[in-house]
Amino acid sequence: MFSVSMFNPQLLKGVRHLHFVGVGGSGMYPLVQILASKGYEISGSDVLEGSLTQAERAMGVTVKIGHHPANIDGADMVVYSAAIHPDNCELIAAGQRGIPCVERSILLGYVSRLYPNCVGVAGTHGKTTTTGMITTLLELAGKDPSCVIGGKLPLIGGYGKAGTGDSIVVEACEFSETFLHLTPTLGIILNIDNDHLDYFGTMGKLKLAFQKYALMCKTVCFNMDDQNCIDVVNTIDRPVRSFSTKYEEAYYFADNIREYKPGYYEFDVKELGDPFTHIQLGVPGYHNIYNALAMCCAVRAFHLDPEDAARAAQSFTGTGRRFENRGTTPSGAVVIDDYAHHPTEMEATLKTARDLGYDRVIAVHQPFTYSRTKSLMDDFVRVLSMADEVVLEPILGSREINDGSVSSQDLADRLEHCHLVGSHQEAAQYVREHYGKGDLILCMSCGDLYKAALAMVEE
């Protein structure tokens, strides 16, 4: 396979037709939208039909279901995601024909540099929500941004869009260091936690990756309450802006924090000690205060008014699978679907759920990867113990091979009031049979646990 270099400023020179392998993926869809809007001919293939492939066909994209060498006929470049295996027949055919192949994150970096203003939102937790908030800020202010988001934003009806403005907002993921393909004019670091250590190995190497990311940015906005963020920022020579709920000397400080209804917060924002605006969040959870402060960092960069931030914060009601209400079970239990899969995220989500005033909070969890479950076992036990009861599914191995050293049974054995199930169907059935009005069912996973959540609310 003939791959292309990361920062080639002429990456698409002479390219008219791009073929996307895995075109139905949520990360591919915004790139398809943006490049189609710029006049490129787009085709693609995927293994399954879905809402995104249907939307792409409506845009005029040629989509084939199933992979076949003939699908790349006429393509000048082939784009693939990290999920596509190197032995994919279309990638092999491209290599045999001498057609350049580019991984999605490299193309995303190139596309982001087509815009004078790029906001990159990085951090172990909160990227999707903050990217959605900043997109909402620019969208409601009439800037018509382009964006690439890890969750579906109701305001734009998708995972991204091709705007007509001069700005793009991009979720900058640290896994496999893909965020190092970006060169943001405004880079945000929300937090740095012990995640993806199966790839990085140590926290030192993880922080080094964030240091490299920060050096790719013209200006860096960071969470002053996170020591790992401070460690990174102290090593770079870039203009910085800090935000905090603890330190008044932060560039943006959240003051007078209070609940205006159970689980929902409002606060005053100070900019260098002076009044900036009053924020009333449209999403629950104390952790979203940090996400809103990060959004405030974008106000001056885009020559907006503080009131634009206040309006965006109140209007933003979340993105897909981020504390998303899926409905109620036939017996009246409320079902929430959340992407949380790391103990820090799960703790924040469970705290939010407990603040909402339900009689009981039931955590339904699908652990993700054997290495994370094993290395953070004590943290998972501590956090899941916050729930009144736990329904636990088997570990989703994803990219890892099960060596038999850890299982969901190991986790269940250390939890009180835990029921171990073998599938989404069993989880949904157990919830429907045992919980009802007054109960909050909190489904937490970055895998496909949403299928169980949907089954719980089916009539």
NORTA-V995692 format. One record per run of one state. SS is the DSSP state (alpha for helix, beta for strand, coil for the rest). FROM is the first residue (numbers start at 1). LEN is the number of residues. If there is no record, write none. Layout:
ss:from:len
SS:FROM:LEN
SS:FROM:LEN
//
This chain:
ss:from:len
coil:1:2
beta:3:1
coil:4:13
beta:17:5
coil:22:4
alpha:26:12
coil:38:3
beta:41:6
coil:47:4
alpha:51:8
coil:59:3
beta:62:4
coil:66:3
alpha:69:4
coil:73:4
beta:77:4
coil:81:8
alpha:89:9
coil:98:2
beta:100:4
alpha:104:9
coil:113:4
beta:117:6
coil:123:4
alpha:127:14
coil:141:5
beta:146:8
coil:154:4
beta:158:4
coil:162:5
beta:167:5
coil:172:3
alpha:175:7
coil:182:4
beta:186:4
coil:190:7
alpha:197:4
coil:201:2
alpha:203:14
coil:217:2
beta:219:5
coil:224:3
alpha:227:7
coil:234:5
beta:239:6
coil:245:7
beta:252:10
coil:262:2
beta:264:8
coil:272:2
beta:274:7
coil:281:7
alpha:288:14
coil:302:4
alpha:306:10
coil:316:3
beta:319:1
coil:320:4
beta:324:5
coil:329:5
beta:334:5
coil:339:4
alpha:343:13
coil:356:4
beta:360:9
coil:369:1
alpha:370:6
coil:376:1
alpha:377:8
coil:385:4
beta:389:8
coil:397:11
alpha:408:5
coil:413:5
beta:418:3
coil:421:3
alpha:424:11
coil:435:4
beta:439:6
coil:445:5
alpha:450:8
coil:458:2
//
